[in-house]
Amino acid sequence: MAVARTRCIALVGVTGHPVDVEADVGSGMAGLHLIGMLDTALSEARDRVRSAVVNSRYGWPDARITVSLFPASLPKRGSVFDLAIAVALLAAAGIVPRAKVAEPFFLGELGLDGSLRPVRGVLPAVLAAAGAGARTVVVPARNAAEAALVPDVTVIPALTLGELVSWLRSDDPVNLPMAEVAPPAEAPGSVGGPGGARSLAPADSGELVPDLGDVAGQPFARRALEVCAAGGHNFWMLGQPGTGKTMLAERLPTLLPPLERDEALEVTAIHSVAGVLPVDRPLLTRPPFVAPHHTATVAAVIGGGSGAIRPGAVSLAHRGVLFLDEAPEYPTTVLDSLRQPIESGRVTVSRAVGSVTFPARFMLVLAANQCPCARPSSPEDPCRCTPAVRRRYLARLSGPLLDRIDVKVTLYRSTRRELLADRRFIEPSRVVAERVLIARGHAARRFADRPWRSNAEMPTRALHAEYRPQPKAMAPLLRCLDSGQLSARGLDRVLRVAWTLADLGGKAGPGVAETNAALGLWLGEER
């Protein structure tokens, strides 16, 4: 008997770190000892591994077994190390060849009967293994489709520990049941997140997919939604109940182009770590739509947790849409915590165990009623809320937060005649999405040698240097800036929207018409 080594991956946030798993079977009091800065779930691996090995009909060494996870200073959490510990132990006991387990990475949780159970975060773990030079990765069969998304890595799906050991001893792939890796399925949305998040229906689920053609009577809001989709801008809707605020928000993802390959892998990795990746869709190719309930906590929205730090709603909405319905009902701490990720596109969660940074580049969509009673108001039956009550209700949305919203729209109730007349001008999502794709193509060519991809990501320095409009087009914005009606941050956001309007119009740059229209959208006025 001697020391055997194999490898696994420790996830910190969405970043994987290679871990060497060493097992030594030597003299001393019989028992299994795990060392290497472990959490409770990993400390319990000794019982799972022992039962899995015994029930797989392999002898348990009657000796002192020491398993070390290196580097010892790296926190290690979860049950993903079970398989690597079992394989290293069996190699140290001489049951499997030590040379066969030294190069591959082993990921998976063991059941007491020796079965391999799926684990979270397989995609970022395999990406990290590939970055460490891995050529072979062994994963549970139910994680195989997700792991196969990483190129240039041979994925071995295993159903049980016994079958895996038989394959390691014979080196015959035929003896190991190979799970079929299904191709990634297209879907118009992603699963939700913590705090009661909702999701859009998959295309093949039999449910109707939301379409912009369902929204009647709000032509200006539909146009504003198209502008937001074309430039990746934040959106705020204010109006009475029943005016279509939620319908508009749910249809925004149908206007967005599919995710590029690197974006899809990044989004899928986040959802995999959070444990909300759909079983039938190993790769998310459509922008996610996340709508947490207004009772969600800061940890649910931003991310966190008492043990392992998990991504929150802002990270699950990365490259997609974060929708806060009835926004004034959210706690003020939750709303104000959105300001930093809106600006930086990432969020850092700090706990006593360390800090983890998650990507959080999302489109924020807020919807609010005009008063807390939310009763439909009419001249015959007006709302009984006083002006002071209304101001106090809307004041829950702080000025700095609204200053970061690019497009603001007020929705009004439509009459029957207006609804009938507007149906002649309604366009389905497919038609609007084509215009959005063309506009994003203009922006992509303009930013071909830049690190950003949309107008909303354009930094301030670039806005006021090579992408600054002509002085004539800047004149109305500078007047509002001098009068205090527009802040310096608001000026930047108006300029970004102006560029989006120019892209939608097929123009080389924004003119007076575009800057005026963008200013009206930022102020919430129709111009």
N, C-alpha and C positions, 0 to 999 in steps of 0.2 A: 504494500500500500504506500501511496505517496501523495503529494499535493497535485491537484488537478485544477485547471483554470478554464473559465469560459467567460462570456461577456453578456451584459444586459444594458439597459438604458434607464437612467433616472430623469424624470421630467420635472423641471422647475418652470412653472407657467406653461408656455408652449415651446420651450427650449429643451432639447434633450442633451444629456451629458453621458458619455460612455462610462460604464462601471465594470470593473473587473471583479468577477466572482471567483474566489479561491476557496477550495475545500481541502481540508486535511483530516485524514482518518489515522489516528495514532493511539498510542497507549495512554491510559488514564481512566478516570471514572467515566463509565458509559453515559452518553448524553449528547445532545446537539446544541451547540453554542453559536449564536449569531452575533457578529460585531460589525460596526460600521455606521453609527449614527442612524438608527432605525426608528420608525414610528411604531405605533401599536399594531397596525395591520400587518406590518412586515415582521414584527416580533412574533406574531402568531403563526408565521409561516412554518415554524418548526413542527407544529402539530399537523398542519395540512400536508406538508411534504412527507412526514413519516407515514401517515395513513395512505397517501397516494402511492408511495413506494411499496408498502406492504400489500395493499390491495391490488397492485399490478403484478403480484407474485414474484417480487424480487426480495432477496434477503436484506434485512436491516443490519448494518454492521454493529457488532457488540463491542464498541470501542468509543473513545472520546472523539467526537466529530466537531471540528471548528470550521465555520464558514465566515470568511471575511469579505466585505464589500468595500472595494477601494475605488476612489479616494475616501478615506474615513471622514473627512471634514465636510463632504457633500451630503446634505439631507436626502434621505431616501424614504419614499412613502409608497404605500399601496401594495397590492398583491401581485404586481407585474413581475416580481423577482422570483416567484415560486418555481417556475420551470427551470430557470437558470440555476437556482440552488439545488434542485433535485438532480439535474444533469451533472453538475460539478461533483456532487456527493457520490453519484453512481460511478463517475469516472475515477474518483479518488479510491473507491472501493474495488476498482478493477472490473466492474460489470460492463462498462462501455470503454472503448479506447480513448485515452486522454487526448491523443492527437486529433481525433474527430470532433471534439467539442471545443477546441481552443480557438478556432477562427470564427464560427458562426455566432450570431447573437440569438439569445433565447428569450422570448417574451410570452408571458401568459400566467394565468392563475390556475392552480390545481384544485380540483374537487377531491373529496375524500376517497372517491372510488377510482381516482387516477385520470379522470376526464379533464380536458383542457377547456377552461371557460374564457369567454372574451373579456378584454380589459379596455379601459379608456386610453386615448392618446396613442394609438398604434401608429397613425400616420406621422406625427412629429417624431415619434421614437424611431421609426424606420428611416426617416429623413436624417436623423442624427447618426444612426448606424451607418448609413451610406456615406455621410460626411467623414466618418471615422475609418472609412476604407473597407466596410463590410461587403462581402460578395454573397453571403447567404444569411437569411434571417428566418427563424422558426417562430411561427405565431399560431394561436388557436385558429381552427378552421373558419370560425365565424368572423374573424378579423382579416382573413386572407384577401378579400376584395379590396379592402382599404389599404393594406400593406402593398398590394400589387401596383398601386398608383405611382410608387417610387421607381424610376427607371434604373436599369443596370444593377438590380439586386434580385437574386433568386429567392423567392418566397416559398417556404416549405410549410404548408398548412397541416397541423397535427390535430387529431381528434382525441387521442388518449396518450398518456405517458408510456404505456406498454408498447403501443405501435411505434412511437418515436424511438424508444430504446432499441426495438427490433431493427429499425431502419439504420440507426447509428452503428449497430453491430454488424449488419450485413452490407451496408452501403449500397443497397439496392432500392432505387426510388419506387420500383413497382410495388414493393411491400408496404409502402406508406400510402394510405388513401389520399388522393389529391383532390382538394375541393375545387370546384369550378369557380373561376373568378369572373363574375358578371360584369359587363361593361357599365360604366356610369350612366345613370338615367337622367334625362332632362326633367327639370321640374321648375315651376314658376316661382317657388319660394322655398324657404327653409323652415326648419322647426323653430319654435320659440325658445324662450330662455326662462330664467328664474323670475319669480314674482308673478306668475300667471301669464306668461307670454303666450300669444297666439301665433298660429302659423297659417300660411297659404296652402291650399290643397295641391297635392302633386297632380301633374297632368294626367296620369293614368289612374287616379283614384276614383274616377266615376263622378266626382263632384264638379260643379261648374266653376271654372276659373274666373276670377273677377276681371271685368272688362270695362274700359273707360266709356264704352258706349252705353253702359247702364246708367250713367249720371246725366240727368236732364235738368235744364233750368239754371245751370251755373257755367255759362260760357267763359266768363273771365277767370273763374277758378280753374277750369280745365286748361286754359292757356297758361296760367301761372304754374300749374303742375307740369306742363310740358317744359317750361323754362327751367324749373328745378331739376327735372330729369336730365335735360341736356347739359347742364353745368354742374350737377351735384350739389345744389344749393339747399340750405335749410328753409323750412316752410312753416308758416303759422296761419291757422284758419280761425277766425272768430265769427260766431253766428249762432242763431237760435237752433234748438234741437230740430232734427228732421231736414236740415238744409243740405245734407250730403257730405259733411266733414269726414266722417269715418269711411264712407264709400270712396271718396277721393284718395284718402291715405292708403287704403288697401289696394288701390289700383296703381299706385306709383311704381311698385316693383315690375309691373307688366310693361312699363315704358322703358325700363333700363336695359341696356345691352347685356348679353351673357358675360360672365366673368372670364377674363383671360386665364390661361393655364396657371400662371404663378399666383394670381389672385384666388383662383378656385382652390389650389392647394393650401393657401394661407387660411382661407375661410374654413375649409374642411378640417384643418388641424385644430383650429379653435373649438369647433363643435365637437370634435373627437375628444379633446381634453375635458370638455364640459360634460361629456357622456350623453349628448343629445343628437348624435349623428344618426340619421335614419338607417335602418338595417338594409333596406333595399336601394339606398343611394350612397355608395361609398364616396362619391365625389359630388360636391355641391357646385353646380355650374350656373345657378341663377342667384342674383343678389338676395340675401336673406331679408326677411321682414320680421321684426321683433316688436311686440307690443306688451310691455309689462303692465300689470294692474296698478292702479294708483295707490295701493297699499304696500307696494314693493319698498324694501329698505334700501339704504345706500349700498350695503354689501351686495344686494341682489342686482342693483343697477350698475354699479361701478365694478364690482368684483370683490372677492375676499373669502372669508370663511374662518372658522375657528381652528381647523387643522390645515389641510392642503388648501392653498389659495386657488380659487376657481375663477374663471372669467365671468364677468357679469353681462348684463343686457347690452351695454355699450360695445363690448367686444364681440358678442354673438351677432350684433348688427354690423360688424365690420364689412365694408364694401357694399352695404345695403342700407336699409331704412330702419330707424328707431322711431316708433310712433308712440307718443304720450297723449292718449285721449283724456279729455277732462283735465288738462294740464294743471289748472289751479288747485285741483284736489290732491296733487302730489305734495309730500312734505317739502318744505322750503330747502332743507338740507339736500334732498335728492336733486331738486332742480338746479341749485347752485353748484352741485358737484359735477354737472355736465359742462360747465364753462371751460374747464381745463382740457378735457379730451376733444371738445369741439375745435379748439385752437391748435392743439398739437397733433391730433390724430392718434394718440396713444394714451394709456392710463397706467400709472404706477401705483400698485397696492403695496403698502408697507405694513408689516407685522413684526412681532418680536422675533419670528424665525427668519426674517429677511424680507427683501423687496422683490416683487415680480412685476415686469412690464408687459402689458398686453396691447396689441394693436387695437385701435378704436377709431377708424376713419369711416364715419357713418353720416348719413343724411338725417338730420333731426326734423321731425314733423310734429308740431304741436297743434292741438285742437282745444278750443275753449268755448264755453257758452258765455253770453254777455252778462249773465247774473247768476247768483248761486241757486235760485229757485228753478231755473231751467224750464220754465213754463212757456209754451208757445204764446207769444204776445200778438195781439191784434188791436186795432183802434177800438173795437167794441169791448174787448177784455184785455186791457193793458197789464203789463207786469207790475206788481205792487212793490218791488224792491226800490228803495230810495237810491238816489245818485250816490250817496255816501257808501251804501252797502255794495253797489256795483264797483265803485272805485277800489274799495277795500278788497273785494274778491279778485279783481284783475291785478291788483298790486302784488299778489302772491308771485306773479311772474316778474322777477326783478328786472330793472333797467339794463344791467350788464348782460343778462341772458337774452332779452329781446334785441339788444344791440348786435347780437351775433346771428340773428335771423335775417336771411337775405331777402326773403319774399314774404310779405304779409298781405292777407286777403280777408275781407269781410264778406260773409255770405248772407244773403237775404232770402226770405221765403218767396218762392215763385208762385204766381197765380196759375190757374189752369190754362189760360190763354198763352202765357209765357212758356209753360211746359210744352204745349203742343207746337208752338212756333219754333222752339229750340231744337226739336227732334230732327228737323231738316238739316241741321248743321252739326249734329253729333257724329264724331268719328270713332271707330273702334280703336282699341289699344294697338293693334297691329299697324294701322296707318300712322298713328302718332309716333310709335316706336321707330318707324323708318326715318322720320324726320329727326328724331333724337339721335339715331345712329349716324346720320349724315353730319349733324352738328358736332357730335363727338369726334367724328373723323376729321373735321376742320381743326378742332382743338388738338387732336393727336399729331397732325402734321405740323402745327405751329410749335408744339412742345416736343418735337421729335428728338432733340438733343438735350432735353431737360428731364429732371427726375420726377416731375409731377405729371399727372395724366388728365386732369380736368381743370376747368376754370376756377372751381371752388378751392383747389389746392394751390393756386398761384400765390407765391409769397409777395409781401408788401414791396420788397426791393424791386422785384421784376415789374410790378404794377406801375410803379412810378419811374421806371427807367425805359426799357425797350417796349413795354406794352402800355405806355401812357397815351390816352387819346389826344387828339388835336386840341389846342387851346379853346377853340370855339365850342367843341363838345364838352369841355371841362367847365365852361362858364357857369351853367346852372348849378353844378355841384359845388363849385367854390362859393357861390352866393349863399347856398344853404349852410356851408361850413362856416362862413363868416357870421351868419346870423345865429349860429348855435343849434340850428335845426338838424344838423348832420354832424356826427362825431368823426374823429379821424378813423376809427375802426369802421364806422358806417360808410365812410367814403370808399374805403378799400372794398367793402362788400358790394357797394353799388357799381363800382368799376368792374368787378368780376361778373355781375349779372349783365352789365352792358356788353361785355365780350360774348357772353352766351347768346344774347339777343342778336348780335352781329353774326355769330355762327349760324343761328337758325335762319337768318335772312340771307345767308350766303355772301356776306360782305367781308372785306378785308380787315375792317376794324370798326369800332363803334363810332357813330356820328352823334349829332345833336339828338336825333330821334331816339337812338338807343339809350343814351345817358338819361334823357328825360323819362323814358319808359322805365328804366331801371330804378331811377329815383322814386317814381311813383310806386313801384312794387315794394321798395324798402320802407317807404312811409306808410304804405297801406292805402294809397290813393290811386284811383284809376286815371291815368294820364294818356 
